[in-house]
Amino acid sequence: MEKVDIKYKILDPDNCVMCGMCMSYCPTYKISNNESESPRGRISIIYGLNNKMLEPSESALNHINSCTLCLACESVCPKRKFLSVNNRCKKQVLQESKKYL
């Protein structure tokens, strides 16, 4: 896969295998039943931002920020990568989204 050179290159897609094992453990997904409120959904949003498929927005930031940082997803994740990816993304997306809000 070709590397994308952009300002907030945070997520290497290889960090998530999109298996969905995390979803049933995520408290925000359990409440909302909305994939954007799950670790897999947040990683998809981050991937979209990294590859300029999505523009930084309040909606994207809200989904990323809804993570409770409980680590339940990392306890079942085969790659155990979500928390570090999410924390770094929150800071960078917030900075970028201020331009659009």
N, C-alpha and C positions, 0 to 999 in steps of 0.2 A: 504494500500500500504506500502510495506517495505521501510524504510528509507535507503538511500545509504550514506555510510560514506566515503566521498572523500573531497579533499582539498578545492574545490571551490563549495561546496554545497550552492547554492544561492536560487534556485527556488524550492519551494514546488509545485508540479504540480497542487495542489488545488488552487493556485493563479490565474490560467487562466482556464476558462471553454471552451476555443477554439471556442467561438461562432462566431467570425469573425466580430462582430459589429464595431470593431476598423478599419478594413481595408479600408473602403471607406473614412475615415477621415484622414488617414496617407498620408502626402505629398510624402514620398519616394515611397510608394506603388503606388500612383496615377501616378507618373512619370514612374516607371519601370514596373508596372504590374507583379512584381516578388514577390511571397509570402515570400521569404527570406528577402525582404526589407519591410515587414510589421511587426507590433507588434506581431501578432500571429506567424509569421515565426521566428522572433528573439527569442521569448519564446521557440519555438520548438528547435532552435539551442542551447539555454541555457540548455534546458532539456536534449538534446543529450550529451552535454558536461558533465553535472552533472552525467549522467548514463553511461558514458564511451562508448556511442554509436558513438560519434564523438571525434576526437583528436583536441586539440587546434590548430588552423591554421590561416594563414593570411586571408583566405576566410571567416571563421567564424567571425573573429574579424572585418573585413570590413563590413559585414552585420550588426553586432551589433553596430558598430560605425557610420553607416549611419543614425541612428536615429537623428532627428533634435532637439529632446527634446522639441517639441512644445506643448506637453500635449494634443493634440487633441484626442489621443487614450484614455487617462484617463477620458476625459469628457464624453465618451459614454460607458466606460467599467463597467460592473456590479460589478467587484471586485476592480477596480481602483488601480491596483497593478503594472502596467508595468514600469513606470518611475523609481521607487525605485529599482526594479529588474534589469532593464537595466543599471543603473548607477553603481551598485555594481558589476555587471558582467563585465562591460568594464574594470574595474581596475584589476580584478582577471584574466580574460582571457588574457589580455595584458601581465601580469607577466608570466603566464604559456606558452603563445605562443612564447615568446622570446627564449625558449629552442628549438623550432622547426624551427625557421626562420633562 
